[in-house]
Amino acid sequence: MTRVVAQGTFDLLHPGHVHYLEDAATYGDELHAIVARGSNVTHKAKPILSDRQRRDMVAALAAVDEAHLGHREDIFVPIETIDPDVIVLGFDQHHDEAAIEAALADRGIDCRVERASSREPRHDDELLSTGDIIDRVLERRG
């Protein structure tokens, strides 16, 4: 069985998240999604939704076999626990594949790193990012 990990913040779930997780699931037989704790999000604004709510929403998606919250101090602890064969990064995530591969090798974790495909909007009004959703809410209700 091929075990796959996808990870992200997954704040305000949208079609881009669903596409990422469905695409990641095609890399193996079992998809584990790691949901970043809000306290660990430093590359963008903190999530709107709580850690548990985001994890529960991701767990409800058909493509996801199991959803986990990230570790509070060390992002690689869940990777060590899950022991994946493949880690699939989102097509626009800020992560550097070579740096992740080096960190995995340093920890003796043998898995490959892939990048998910992008998804274009399917209609004019479709929003594929949390930031765009927040902007729309502020524009219409702010």
The first five atom37 places (N, CA, C, CB, O) and aatype in JSON, in Angstrom:
{
  "aatype": [12, 16, 1, 19, 19, 0, 5, 7, 16, 13, 3, 10, 10, 8, 14, 7, 8, 19, 8, 18, 10, 6, 3, 0, 0, 16, 18, 7, 3, 6, 10, 8, 0, 9, 19, 0, 1, 7, 15, 2, 19, 16, 8, 11, 0, 11, 14, 9, 10, 15, 3, 1, 5, 1, 1, 3, 12, 19, 0, 0, 10, 0, 0, 19, 3, 6, 0, 8, 10, 7, 8, 1, 6, 3, 9, 13, 19, 14, 9, 6, 16, 9, 3, 14, 3, 19, 9, 19, 10, 7, 13, 3, 5, 8, 8, 3, 6, 0, 0, 9, 6, 0, 0, 10, 0, 3, 1, 7, 9, 3, 4, 1, 19, 6, 1, 0, 15, 15, 1, 6, 14, 1, 8, 3, 3, 6, 10, 10, 15, 16, 7, 3, 9, 9, 3, 1, 19, 10, 6, 1, 1, 7],
  "atom_mask": [
    [1, 1, 1, 1, 1],
    [1, 1, 1, 1, 1],
    [1, 1, 1, 1, 1],
    [1, 1, 1, 1, 1],
    [1, 1, 1, 1, 1],
    [1, 1, 1, 1, 1],
    [1, 1, 1, 1, 1],
    [1, 1, 1, 0, 1],
    [1, 1, 1, 1, 1],
    [1, 1, 1, 1, 1],
    [1, 1, 1, 1, 1],
    [1, 1, 1, 1, 1],
    [1, 1, 1, 1, 1],
    [1, 1, 1, 1, 1],
    [1, 1, 1, 1, 1],
    [1, 1, 1, 0, 1],
    [1, 1, 1, 1, 1],
    [1, 1, 1, 1, 1],
    [1, 1, 1, 1, 1],
    [1, 1, 1, 1, 1],
    [1, 1, 1, 1, 1],
    [1, 1, 1, 1, 1],
    [1, 1, 1, 1, 1],
    [1, 1, 1, 1, 1],
    [1, 1, 1, 1, 1],
    [1, 1, 1, 1, 1],
    [1, 1, 1, 1, 1],
    [1, 1, 1, 0, 1],
    [1, 1, 1, 1, 1],
    [1, 1, 1, 1, 1],
    [1, 1, 1, 1, 1],
    [1, 1, 1, 1, 1],
    [1, 1, 1, 1, 1],
    [1, 1, 1, 1, 1],
    [1, 1, 1, 1, 1],
    [1, 1, 1, 1, 1],
    [1, 1, 1, 1, 1],
    [1, 1, 1, 0, 1],
    [1, 1, 1, 1, 1],
    [1, 1, 1, 1, 1],
    [1, 1, 1, 1, 1],
    [1, 1, 1, 1, 1],
    [1, 1, 1, 1, 1],
    [1, 1, 1, 1, 1],
    [1, 1, 1, 1, 1],
    [1, 1, 1, 1, 1],
    [1, 1, 1, 1, 1],
    [1, 1, 1, 1, 1],
    [1, 1, 1, 1, 1],
    [1, 1, 1, 1, 1],
    [1, 1, 1, 1, 1],
    [1, 1, 1, 1, 1],
    [1, 1, 1, 1, 1],
    [1, 1, 1, 1, 1],
    [1, 1, 1, 1, 1],
    [1, 1, 1, 1, 1],
    [1, 1, 1, 1, 1],
    [1, 1, 1, 1, 1],
    [1, 1, 1, 1, 1],
    [1, 1, 1, 1, 1],
    [1, 1, 1, 1, 1],
    [1, 1, 1, 1, 1],
    [1, 1, 1, 1, 1],
    [1, 1, 1, 1, 1],
    [1, 1, 1, 1, 1],
    [1, 1, 1, 1, 1],
    [1, 1, 1, 1, 1],
    [1, 1, 1, 1, 1],
    [1, 1, 1, 1, 1],
    [1, 1, 1, 0, 1],
    [1, 1, 1, 1, 1],
    [1, 1, 1, 1, 1],
    [1, 1, 1, 1, 1],
    [1, 1, 1, 1, 1],
    [1, 1, 1, 1, 1],
    [1, 1, 1, 1, 1],
    [1, 1, 1, 1, 1],
    [1, 1, 1, 1, 1],
    [1, 1, 1, 1, 1],
    [1, 1, 1, 1, 1],
    [1, 1, 1, 1, 1],
    [1, 1, 1, 1, 1],
    [1, 1, 1, 1, 1],
    [1, 1, 1, 1, 1],
    [1, 1, 1, 1, 1],
    [1, 1, 1, 1, 1],
    [1, 1, 1, 1, 1],
    [1, 1, 1, 1, 1],
    [1, 1, 1, 1, 1],
    [1, 1, 1, 0, 1],
    [1, 1, 1, 1, 1],
    [1, 1, 1, 1, 1],
    [1, 1, 1, 1, 1],
    [1, 1, 1, 1, 1],
    [1, 1, 1, 1, 1],
    [1, 1, 1, 1, 1],
    [1, 1, 1, 1, 1],
    [1, 1, 1, 1, 1],
    [1, 1, 1, 1, 1],
    [1, 1, 1, 1, 1],
    [1, 1, 1, 1, 1],
    [1, 1, 1, 1, 1],
    [1, 1, 1, 1, 1],
    [1, 1, 1, 1, 1],
    [1, 1, 1, 1, 1],
    [1, 1, 1, 1, 1],
    [1, 1, 1, 1, 1],
    [1, 1, 1, 0, 1],
    [1, 1, 1, 1, 1],
    [1, 1, 1, 1, 1],
    [1, 1, 1, 1, 1],
    [1, 1, 1, 1, 1],
    [1, 1, 1, 1, 1],
    [1, 1, 1, 1, 1],
    [1, 1, 1, 1, 1],
    [1, 1, 1, 1, 1],
    [1, 1, 1, 1, 1],
    [1, 1, 1, 1, 1],
    [1, 1, 1, 1, 1],
    [1, 1, 1, 1, 1],
    [1, 1, 1, 1, 1],
    [1, 1, 1, 1, 1],
    [1, 1, 1, 1, 1],
    [1, 1, 1, 1, 1],
    [1, 1, 1, 1, 1],
    [1, 1, 1, 1, 1],
    [1, 1, 1, 1, 1],
    [1, 1, 1, 1, 1],
    [1, 1, 1, 1, 1],
    [1, 1, 1, 1, 1],
    [1, 1, 1, 0, 1],
    [1, 1, 1, 1, 1],
    [1, 1, 1, 1, 1],
    [1, 1, 1, 1, 1],
    [1, 1, 1, 1, 1],
    [1, 1, 1, 1, 1],
    [1, 1, 1, 1, 1],
    [1, 1, 1, 1, 1],
    [1, 1, 1, 1, 1],
    [1, 1, 1, 1, 1],
    [1, 1, 1, 1, 1],
    [1, 1, 1, 0, 1]
  ],
  "atom_positions": [
    [[0.85, -1.19, 0.0], [0.0, 0.0, 0.0], [0.89, 1.25, 0.0], [-0.96, 0.0, 1.23], [1.86, 1.33, 0.75]],
    [[0.55, 2.19, -0.84], [1.29, 3.44, -0.93], [0.59, 4.51, -0.11], [1.44, 3.88, -2.41], [-0.57, 4.84, -0.36]],
    [[1.3, 5.05, 0.86], [0.75, 6.07, 1.76], [1.23, 7.44, 1.31], [1.17, 5.8, 3.24], [2.41, 7.66, 1.06]],
    [[0.27, 8.37, 1.22], [0.54, 9.72, 0.72], [0.19, 10.74, 1.79], [-0.26, 10.0, -0.59], [-0.77, 10.56, 2.54]],
    [[0.99, 11.81, 1.87], [0.71, 12.92, 2.76], [0.55, 14.19, 1.94], [1.83, 13.09, 3.82], [1.34, 14.48, 1.04]],
    [[-0.49, 14.94, 2.27], [-0.67, 16.3, 1.78], [-0.79, 17.17, 3.01], [-1.94, 16.44, 0.82], [-1.31, 16.72, 4.04]],
    [[-0.33, 18.4, 2.94], [-0.39, 19.25, 4.11], [-0.74, 20.67, 3.71], [0.94, 19.23, 4.87], [-0.49, 21.09, 2.58]],
    [[-1.33, 21.39, 4.65], [-1.67, 22.78, 4.38], [-2.43, 23.39, 5.54], [0.0, 0.0, 0.0], [-2.66, 22.75, 6.56]],
    [[-2.8, 24.63, 5.37], [-3.57, 25.35, 6.38], [-5.05, 25.02, 6.24], [-3.34, 26.86, 6.26], [-5.75, 24.83, 7.24]],
    [[-5.54, 24.94, 5.02], [-6.92, 24.57, 4.71], [-7.93, 25.44, 5.43], [-7.16, 23.12, 5.08], [-8.9, 24.96, 6.0]],
    [[-7.68, 26.75, 5.39], [-8.61, 27.7, 6.01], [-9.69, 28.06, 4.99], [-7.85, 28.98, 6.51], [-9.38, 28.33, 3.83]],
    [[-10.92, 28.07, 5.42], [-12.05, 28.36, 4.52], [-11.95, 27.48, 3.28], [-12.08, 29.87, 4.13], [-11.6, 27.95, 2.19]],
    [[-12.27, 26.2, 3.45], [-12.16, 25.23, 2.35], [-12.79, 25.74, 1.08], [-12.79, 23.91, 2.75], [-13.88, 26.33, 1.09]],
    [[-12.11, 25.52, -0.03], [-12.59, 25.97, -1.33], [-12.2, 24.95, -2.39], [-12.03, 27.38, -1.67], [-11.46, 24.01, -2.09]],
    [[-12.67, 25.12, -3.64], [-12.38, 24.13, -4.68], [-10.89, 23.89, -4.93], [-13.02, 24.56, -5.95], [-10.51, 22.79, -5.34]],
    [[-10.04, 24.88, -4.7], [-8.6, 24.67, -4.85], [-8.08, 23.65, -3.86], [0.0, 0.0, 0.0], [-7.24, 22.81, -4.2]],
    [[-8.57, 23.7, -2.61], [-8.18, 22.71, -1.61], [-8.66, 21.32, -2.01], [-8.75, 23.08, -0.22], [-7.91, 20.35, -1.93]],
    [[-9.91, 21.23, -2.45], [-10.47, 19.94, -2.85], [-9.66, 19.35, -3.99], [-11.97, 20.09, -3.26], [-9.34, 18.16, -3.99]],
    [[-9.32, 20.18, -4.97], [-8.51, 19.7, -6.09], [-7.15, 19.19, -5.61], [-8.31, 20.83, -7.13], [-6.71, 18.11, -6.01]],
    [[-6.49, 19.95, -4.75], [-5.18, 19.55, -4.23], [-5.27, 18.18, -3.56], [-4.65, 20.59, -3.22], [-4.46, 17.3, -3.84]],
    [[-6.25, 18.0, -2.69], [-6.36, 16.73, -1.97], [-6.77, 15.58, -2.89], [-7.38, 16.86, -0.84], [-6.27, 14.47, -2.74]],
    [[-7.65, 15.83, -3.83], [-8.02, 14.79, -4.78], [-6.83, 14.42, -5.66], [-9.2, 15.25, -5.66], [-6.61, 13.24, -5.95]],
    [[-6.05, 15.4, -6.09], [-4.86, 15.14, -6.89], [-3.83, 14.36, -6.06], [-4.25, 16.47, -7.4], [-3.25, 13.4, -6.55]],
    [[-3.62, 14.77, -4.83], [-2.67, 14.07, -3.95], [-3.07, 12.6, -3.77], [-2.57, 14.77, -2.58], [-2.22, 11.72, -3.73]],
    [[-4.36, 12.35, -3.66], [-4.85, 10.98, -3.44], [-4.5, 10.06, -4.61], [-6.36, 10.99, -3.23], [-4.41, 8.85, -4.43]],
    [[-4.31, 10.62, -5.8], [-3.99, 9.79, -6.96], [-2.57, 9.23, -6.91], [-4.17, 10.59, -8.24], [-2.22, 8.35, -7.69]],
    [[-1.74, 9.73, -6.0], [-0.36, 9.26, -5.89], [-0.24, 7.97, -5.07], [0.48, 10.34, -5.27], [0.86, 7.42, -4.97]],
    [[-1.32, 7.5, -4.5], [-1.23, 6.29, -3.69], [-2.58, 5.72, -3.33], [0.0, 0.0, 0.0], [-3.6, 6.04, -3.94]],
    [[-2.56, 4.87, -2.31], [-3.76, 4.16, -1.88], [-4.42, 4.78, -0.65], [-3.43, 2.73, -1.59], [-5.61, 4.57, -0.41]],
    [[-3.66, 5.54, 0.11], [-4.15, 6.08, 1.39], [-3.64, 7.5, 1.53], [-3.7, 5.19, 2.6], [-2.43, 7.74, 1.52]],
    [[-4.57, 8.46, 1.68], [-4.18, 9.87, 1.81], [-4.35, 10.34, 3.25], [-5.0, 10.75, 0.87], [-5.43, 10.24, 3.83]],
    [[-3.26, 10.84, 3.8], [-3.25, 11.48, 5.11], [-3.05, 12.97, 4.88], [-2.14, 10.88, 6.05], [-2.1, 13.37, 4.2]],
    [[-3.92, 13.78, 5.44], [-3.79, 15.23, 5.34], [-3.35, 15.78, 6.69], [-5.14, 15.89, 4.88], [-3.94, 15.47, 7.72]],
    [[-2.31, 16.58, 6.67], [-1.83, 17.23, 7.89], [-2.26, 18.69, 7.82], [-0.25, 17.1, 8.04], [-1.9, 19.42, 6.9]],
    [[-3.04, 19.1, 8.81], [-3.57, 20.46, 8.88], [-2.67, 21.26, 9.82], [-5.06, 20.47, 9.36], [-2.52, 20.91, 11.0]],
    [[-2.09, 22.32, 9.31], [-1.17, 23.14, 10.1], [-1.9, 23.78, 11.28], [-0.52, 24.23, 9.22], [-3.02, 24.27, 11.15]],
    [[-1.26, 23.78, 12.39], [-1.79, 24.51, 13.55], [-1.65, 26.01, 13.27], [-1.04, 24.1, 14.88], [-0.65, 26.45, 12.71]],
    [[-2.64, 26.76, 13.66], [-2.61, 28.2, 13.44], [-1.38, 28.85, 14.03], [0.0, 0.0, 0.0], [-0.84, 29.8, 13.45]],
    [[-0.92, 28.35, 15.16], [0.26, 28.93, 15.81], [1.52, 28.73, 14.98], [0.45, 28.31, 17.19], [2.51, 29.45, 15.18]],
    [[1.52, 27.78, 14.06], [2.7, 27.51, 13.23], [2.67, 28.23, 11.89], [2.82, 26.03, 12.99], [3.65, 28.21, 11.16]],
    [[1.56, 28.87, 11.57], [1.43, 29.56, 10.28], [2.13, 30.91, 10.38], [-0.08, 29.74, 9.87], [1.68, 31.81, 11.09]],
    [[3.25, 31.03, 9.67], [4.04, 32.27, 9.74], [4.22, 32.91, 8.37], [5.39, 31.99, 10.35], [4.68, 34.05, 8.29]],
    [[3.89, 32.22, 7.31], [4.14, 32.72, 5.95], [2.96, 33.5, 5.38], [4.48, 31.57, 5.03], [3.05, 34.03, 4.27]],
    [[1.87, 33.56, 6.12], [0.69, 34.3, 5.68], [-0.15, 34.61, 6.92], [-0.15, 33.49, 4.62], [0.23, 34.23, 8.03]],
    [[-1.26, 35.28, 6.74], [-2.12, 35.62, 7.88], [-2.59, 34.35, 8.59], [-3.34, 36.45, 7.41], [-2.78, 33.31, 7.97]],
    [[-2.78, 34.47, 9.9], [-3.25, 33.32, 10.69], [-4.63, 32.89, 10.19], [-3.3, 33.69, 12.21], [-5.39, 33.71, 9.69]],
    [[-4.94, 31.61, 10.33], [-6.24, 31.11, 9.88], [-7.41, 31.78, 10.61], [-6.31, 29.61, 10.07], [-7.29, 32.2, 11.76]],
    [[-8.52, 31.86, 9.91], [-9.76, 32.38, 10.48], [-10.39, 31.31, 11.38], [-10.75, 32.8, 9.36], [-10.86, 31.61, 12.48]],
    [[-10.4, 30.07, 10.89], [-11.05, 28.97, 11.6], [-10.09, 28.28, 12.56], [-11.61, 27.95, 10.61], [-8.87, 28.33, 12.38]],
    [[-10.64, 27.65, 13.59], [-9.83, 26.96, 14.59], [-9.13, 25.75, 13.98], [-10.69, 26.52, 15.78], [-9.53, 25.24, 12.93]],
    [[-8.08, 25.31, 14.65], [-7.35, 24.13, 14.2], [-8.28, 22.93, 14.05], [-6.22, 23.79, 15.18], [-8.29, 22.27, 13.01]],
    [[-9.04, 22.65, 15.07], [-9.9, 21.46, 15.06], [-10.97, 21.55, 13.97], [-10.57, 21.26, 16.42], [-11.25, 20.56, 13.3]],
    [[-11.55, 22.73, 13.78], [-12.58, 22.87, 12.75], [-11.98, 22.61, 11.37], [-13.22, 24.27, 12.81], [-12.59, 21.93, 10.54]],
    [[-10.81, 23.16, 11.12], [-10.16, 22.94, 9.83], [-9.83, 21.46, 9.64], [-8.89, 23.79, 9.71], [-10.03, 20.92, 8.55]],
    [[-9.34, 20.82, 10.68], [-9.04, 19.38, 10.59], [-10.32, 18.58, 10.33], [-8.36, 18.89, 11.89], [-10.32, 17.68, 9.49]],
    [[-11.39, 18.9, 11.04], [-12.65, 18.18, 10.85], [-13.21, 18.36, 9.44], [-13.68, 18.64, 11.88], [-13.76, 17.42, 8.87]],
    [[-13.08, 19.56, 8.89], [-13.57, 19.81, 7.53], [-12.76, 19.01, 6.51], [-13.49, 21.33, 7.2], [-13.33, 18.43, 5.59]],
    [[-11.45, 18.98, 6.67], [-10.61, 18.22, 5.76], [-10.92, 16.72, 5.87], [-9.11, 18.48, 6.05], [-10.97, 16.02, 4.87]],
    [[-11.12, 16.24, 7.1], [-11.43, 14.83, 7.32], [-12.73, 14.43, 6.65], [-11.51, 14.54, 8.82], [-12.9, 13.26, 6.29]],
    [[-13.65, 15.36, 6.46], [-14.95, 15.06, 5.87], [-14.88, 14.87, 4.35], [-15.92, 16.16, 6.19], [-15.83, 14.38, 3.74]],
    [[-13.77, 15.24, 3.74], [-13.65, 15.11, 2.29], [-13.4, 13.66, 1.89], [-12.51, 16.0, 1.76], [-12.62, 12.95, 2.53]],
    [[-14.06, 13.21, 0.83], [-13.98, 11.83, 0.39], [-12.56, 11.38, 0.05], [-14.87, 11.62, -0.8], [-12.21, 10.22, 0.25]],
    [[-11.73, 12.29, -0.47], [-10.37, 11.92, -0.88], [-9.45, 11.63, 0.3], [-9.77, 13.03, -1.72], [-8.42, 10.98, 0.13]],
    [[-9.81, 12.1, 1.48], [-8.94, 12.02, 2.66], [-9.29, 10.79, 3.5], [-9.04, 13.3, 3.51], [-10.43, 10.63, 3.93]],
    [[-8.29, 9.94, 3.73], [-8.51, 8.78, 4.58], [-8.35, 9.12, 6.05], [-7.54, 7.67, 4.21], [-9.06, 8.58, 6.9]],
    [[-7.43, 10.02, 6.35], [-7.24, 10.44, 7.74], [-6.66, 11.85, 7.76], [-6.31, 9.45, 8.5], [-5.76, 12.17, 6.99]],
    [[-7.19, 12.68, 8.65], [-6.7, 14.04, 8.82], [-6.07, 14.18, 10.19], [-7.84, 15.08, 8.63], [-6.61, 13.68, 11.18]],
    [[-4.95, 14.86, 10.26], [-4.17, 15.03, 11.49], [-3.88, 16.52, 11.68], [-2.85, 14.2, 11.45], [-3.76, 17.26, 10.71]],
    [[-3.77, 16.93, 12.92], [-3.24, 18.27, 13.21], [-1.72, 18.18, 13.22], [-3.79, 18.82, 14.57], [-1.15, 17.18, 13.66]],
    [[-1.09, 19.22, 12.75], [0.36, 19.27, 12.78], [0.88, 19.32, 14.21], [0.0, 0.0, 0.0], [0.13, 19.6, 15.15]],
    [[2.15, 19.04, 14.36], [2.81, 19.08, 15.67], [3.06, 20.53, 16.06], [4.14, 18.27, 15.64], [3.31, 21.38, 15.2]],
    [[3.0, 20.82, 17.34], [3.17, 22.2, 17.81], [4.58, 22.76, 17.6], [2.82, 22.29, 19.27], [4.74, 23.95, 17.33]],
    [[5.6, 21.91, 17.71], [6.97, 22.4, 17.6], [7.74, 21.9, 16.38], [7.72, 22.02, 18.82], [8.61, 22.61, 15.88]],
    [[7.43, 20.72, 15.9], [8.26, 20.09, 14.86], [7.36, 19.55, 13.74], [9.13, 18.95, 15.45], [6.66, 18.56, 13.93]],
    [[7.39, 20.2, 12.6], [6.48, 19.82, 11.51], [6.75, 18.42, 10.97], [6.59, 20.82, 10.38], [5.91, 17.85, 10.27]],
    [[7.91, 17.86, 11.28], [8.23, 16.53, 10.75], [7.76, 15.39, 11.65], [9.7, 16.42, 10.54], [7.83, 14.23, 11.23]],
    [[7.3, 15.67, 12.85], [6.83, 14.6, 13.75], [5.67, 13.82, 13.13], [6.4, 15.19, 15.09], [5.71, 12.59, 13.15]],
    [[4.64, 14.48, 12.58], [3.56, 13.69, 11.95], [4.05, 12.88, 10.75], [2.42, 14.62, 11.51], [3.55, 11.79, 10.48]],
    [[5.03, 13.41, 10.03], [5.59, 12.67, 8.88], [6.25, 11.39, 9.39], [6.62, 13.55, 8.1], [6.06, 10.32, 8.81]],
    [[7.01, 11.5, 10.47], [7.66, 10.32, 11.04], [6.61, 9.3, 11.5], [8.58, 10.71, 12.23], [6.81, 8.09, 11.34]],
    [[5.52, 9.78, 12.07], [4.46, 8.88, 12.56], [3.72, 8.2, 11.42], [3.46, 9.66, 13.42], [3.47, 7.0, 11.46]],
    [[3.38, 8.96, 10.4], [2.61, 8.43, 9.27], [3.47, 7.55, 8.37], [2.0, 9.57, 8.46], [2.97, 6.58, 7.8]],
    [[4.75, 7.89, 8.24], [5.7, 7.15, 7.42], [5.23, 7.01, 5.97], [5.94, 5.76, 8.03], [5.0, 5.9, 5.49]],
    [[5.07, 8.15, 5.28], [4.53, 8.1, 3.91], [5.56, 7.64, 2.88], [4.01, 9.45, 3.53], [6.77, 7.67, 3.11]],
    [[5.03, 7.22, 1.75], [5.86, 6.91, 0.59], [6.04, 8.16, -0.29], [5.23, 5.76, -0.23], [7.03, 8.31, -1.0]],
    [[5.04, 9.04, -0.22], [5.03, 10.25, -1.05], [4.48, 11.42, -0.24], [4.18, 10.03, -2.34], [3.51, 11.27, 0.5]],
    [[5.1, 12.58, -0.39], [4.54, 13.83, 0.12], [4.21, 14.66, -1.11], [5.55, 14.59, 1.1], [5.06, 14.89, -1.97]],
    [[2.95, 15.1, -1.18], [2.51, 15.91, -2.32], [2.29, 17.33, -1.83], [1.21, 15.33, -2.98], [1.45, 17.58, -0.97]],
    [[3.05, 18.25, -2.39], [2.92, 19.67, -2.06], [1.88, 20.3, -2.98], [4.29, 20.4, -2.17], [1.71, 19.88, -4.12]],
    [[1.2, 21.31, -2.47], [0.27, 22.06, -3.31], [1.04, 22.79, -4.4], [0.0, 0.0, 0.0], [2.2, 23.16, -4.2]],
    [[0.41, 23.0, -5.55], [1.11, 23.59, -6.68], [1.65, 24.97, -6.37], [0.19, 23.66, -7.88], [2.65, 25.39, -6.97]],
    [[1.02, 25.71, -5.45], [1.48, 27.07, -5.14], [1.99, 27.22, -3.71], [0.36, 28.04, -5.38], [2.18, 28.35, -3.25]],
    [[2.21, 26.12, -3.03], [2.74, 26.22, -1.66], [4.18, 26.75, -1.69], [2.68, 24.85, -0.94], [4.93, 26.5, -2.64]],
    [[4.53, 27.46, -0.64], [5.82, 28.14, -0.57], [7.0, 27.2, -0.32], [5.78, 29.17, 0.51], [8.14, 27.65, -0.35]],
    [[6.76, 25.95, -0.08], [7.82, 25.01, 0.28], [8.82, 24.77, -0.85], [7.22, 23.69, 0.71], [8.45, 24.74, -2.03]],
    [[10.07, 24.6, -0.47], [11.15, 24.28, -1.39], [11.34, 22.76, -1.37], [12.48, 25.03, -1.01], [11.72, 22.19, -0.35]],
    [[11.07, 22.12, -2.5], [11.15, 20.65, -2.55], [12.52, 20.12, -2.14], [10.82, 20.16, -3.95], [12.61, 19.14, -1.4]],
    [[13.59, 20.76, -2.61], [14.94, 20.29, -2.29], [15.21, 20.38, -0.79], [15.99, 21.1, -3.07], [15.83, 19.49, -0.22]],
    [[14.75, 21.45, -0.15], [14.94, 21.6, 1.3], [14.16, 20.54, 2.07], [14.52, 23.01, 1.76], [14.65, 20.0, 3.06]],
    [[12.97, 20.25, 1.62], [12.17, 19.21, 2.27], [12.83, 17.85, 2.09], [10.72, 19.18, 1.71], [12.93, 17.07, 3.04]],
    [[13.28, 17.56, 0.87], [13.96, 16.29, 0.62], [15.2, 16.14, 1.5], [14.35, 16.17, -0.85], [15.48, 15.05, 2.0]],
    [[15.95, 17.23, 1.68], [17.15, 17.19, 2.52], [16.78, 16.95, 3.99], [17.95, 18.51, 2.38], [17.44, 16.17, 4.67]],
    [[15.74, 17.62, 4.47], [15.3, 17.43, 5.86], [14.8, 16.0, 6.08], [14.18, 18.44, 6.22], [15.07, 15.4, 7.12]],
    [[14.09, 15.46, 5.1], [13.63, 14.07, 5.21], [14.82, 13.11, 5.26], [12.7, 13.7, 4.02], [14.84, 12.19, 6.08]],
    [[15.8, 13.33, 4.4], [16.99, 12.48, 4.38], [17.74, 12.56, 5.71], [17.92, 12.87, 3.22], [18.22, 11.55, 6.21]],
    [[17.86, 13.77, 6.27], [18.53, 13.95, 7.56], [17.86, 13.15, 8.66], [18.57, 15.43, 7.94], [18.52, 12.7, 9.59]],
    [[16.55, 12.98, 8.56], [15.78, 12.24, 9.57], [15.62, 10.77, 9.22], [14.42, 12.88, 9.75], [14.99, 10.02, 9.96]],
    [[16.18, 10.35, 8.1], [16.08, 8.95, 7.69], [14.7, 8.56, 7.18], [0.0, 0.0, 0.0], [14.32, 7.4, 7.24]],
    [[13.95, 9.54, 6.69], [12.61, 9.28, 6.15], [12.75, 9.1, 4.64], [11.6, 10.45, 6.5], [13.17, 10.01, 3.93]],
    [[12.39, 7.91, 4.18], [12.54, 7.57, 2.77], [11.21, 7.75, 2.04], [13.06, 6.13, 2.61], [10.38, 6.84, 2.01]],
    [[11.01, 8.93, 1.46], [9.81, 9.16, 0.65], [10.14, 10.21, -0.39], [8.6, 9.59, 1.52], [11.04, 11.03, -0.22]],
    [[9.38, 10.18, -1.47], [9.62, 11.16, -2.51], [8.69, 12.35, -2.32], [9.41, 10.54, -3.91], [7.67, 12.26, -1.65]],
    [[9.07, 13.47, -2.93], [8.29, 14.7, -2.84], [7.81, 15.06, -4.24], [9.12, 15.88, -2.22], [8.6, 15.12, -5.19]],
    [[6.51, 15.29, -4.36], [5.89, 15.64, -5.64], [5.17, 16.97, -5.49], [4.91, 14.52, -6.12], [5.01, 17.48, -4.38]],
    [[4.75, 17.52, -6.6], [4.01, 18.78, -6.61], [2.67, 18.52, -7.3], [4.81, 19.92, -7.35], [2.63, 17.96, -8.39]],
    [[1.57, 18.91, -6.66], [0.24, 18.74, -7.24], [0.05, 19.66, -8.44], [-0.86, 19.01, -6.18], [0.76, 20.66, -8.59]],
    [[-0.88, 19.31, -9.27], [-1.2, 20.13, -10.43], [-2.04, 21.33, -10.0], [-1.94, 19.3, -11.5], [-2.66, 21.34, -8.94]],
    [[-2.05, 22.34, -10.86], [-2.87, 23.52, -10.59], [-4.3, 23.27, -11.06], [-2.28, 24.78, -11.28], [-4.58, 22.32, -11.8]],
    [[-5.18, 24.12, -10.64], [-6.57, 24.05, -11.07], [-7.02, 25.45, -11.46], [-7.49, 23.46, -9.95], [-6.9, 26.39, -10.68]],
    [[-7.53, 25.56, -12.63], [-8.04, 26.84, -13.11], [-9.51, 26.97, -12.72], [-7.87, 26.96, -14.65], [-10.21, 25.96, -12.6]],
    [[-9.99, 28.19, -12.53], [-11.42, 28.37, -12.25], [-12.27, 27.78, -13.37], [-11.76, 29.88, -12.07], [-11.91, 27.86, -14.54]],
    [[-13.38, 27.18, -12.99], [-14.26, 26.56, -13.98], [-15.38, 27.48, -14.43], [-14.86, 25.29, -13.41], [-16.1, 27.19, -15.39]],
    [[-15.53, 28.6, -13.75], [-16.49, 29.62, -14.16], [-16.0, 30.96, -13.66], [-17.92, 29.31, -13.63], [-15.13, 31.03, -12.79]],
    [[-16.54, 32.04, -14.21], [-16.04, 33.39, -13.96], [-16.04, 33.79, -12.49], [-16.85, 34.37, -14.72], [-15.18, 34.56, -12.07]],
    [[-16.98, 33.3, -11.72], [-17.14, 33.76, -10.34], [-16.54, 32.8, -9.3], [-18.61, 33.95, -10.04], [-16.73, 33.0, -8.1]],
    [[-15.81, 31.78, -9.75], [-15.27, 30.78, -8.82], [-14.0, 31.3, -8.16], [-14.99, 29.45, -9.56], [-13.09, 31.79, -8.84]],
    [[-13.93, 31.19, -6.84], [-12.76, 31.63, -6.07], [-11.96, 30.42, -5.62], [-13.18, 32.49, -4.85], [-12.53, 29.46, -5.1]],
    [[-10.65, 30.46, -5.84], [-9.79, 29.32, -5.54], [-8.71, 29.64, -4.51], [-9.14, 28.83, -6.8], [-7.69, 28.96, -4.45]],
    [[-8.93, 30.67, -3.71], [-7.98, 30.95, -2.63], [-8.73, 31.56, -1.44], [-6.85, 31.91, -3.12], [-9.72, 32.27, -1.6]],
    [[-8.23, 31.26, -0.26], [-8.82, 31.81, 0.95], [-8.75, 33.33, 0.94], [-8.11, 31.26, 2.19], [-9.72, 34.0, 1.31]],
    [[-7.62, 33.88, 0.5], [-7.48, 35.34, 0.43], [-8.53, 35.98, -0.45], [0.0, 0.0, 0.0], [-9.09, 37.02, -0.11]],
    [[-8.8, 35.34, -1.6], [-9.83, 35.88, -2.5], [-11.22, 35.8, -1.87], [-9.82, 35.13, -3.83], [-12.04, 36.7, -2.06]],
    [[-11.48, 34.74, -1.12], [-12.77, 34.61, -0.44], [-12.92, 35.7, 0.61], [-12.91, 33.21, 0.21], [-13.97, 36.34, 0.7]],
    [[-11.87, 35.92, 1.38], [-11.92, 36.97, 2.41], [-12.11, 38.33, 1.77], [-10.63, 36.96, 3.27], [-12.9, 39.14, 2.25]],
    [[-11.39, 38.59, 0.69], [-11.55, 39.88, -0.02], [-12.99, 40.06, -0.49], [-10.59, 39.96, -1.22], [-13.55, 41.15, -0.37]],
    [[-13.59, 39.0, -1.02], [-14.98, 39.09, -1.5], [-15.94, 39.37, -0.34], [-15.39, 37.78, -2.21], [-16.84, 40.19, -0.46]],
    [[-15.74, 38.69, 0.78], [-16.6, 38.93, 1.95], [-16.47, 40.37, 2.41], [-16.23, 37.96, 3.12], [-17.48, 41.03, 2.68]],
    [[-15.25, 40.88, 2.51], [-15.05, 42.27, 2.93], [-15.67, 43.25, 1.94], [-13.56, 42.57, 3.11], [-16.26, 44.25, 2.33]],
    [[-15.52, 42.96, 0.67], [-16.07, 43.83, -0.37], [-17.6, 43.9, -0.28], [-15.64, 43.33, -1.75], [-18.19, 44.97, -0.43]],
    [[-18.2, 42.76, -0.03], [-19.67, 42.7, -0.05], [-20.31, 42.96, 1.3], [-20.11, 41.37, -0.54], [-21.45, 43.41, 1.37]],
    [[-19.58, 42.67, 2.38], [-20.19, 42.77, 3.7], [-19.38, 43.56, 4.71], [-20.43, 41.41, 4.23], [-19.81, 43.73, 5.85]],
    [[-18.23, 44.04, 4.3], [-17.31, 44.69, 5.23], [-17.58, 46.07, 5.55], [0.0, 0.0, 0.0], [-16.84, 46.68, 6.33]]
  ]
}
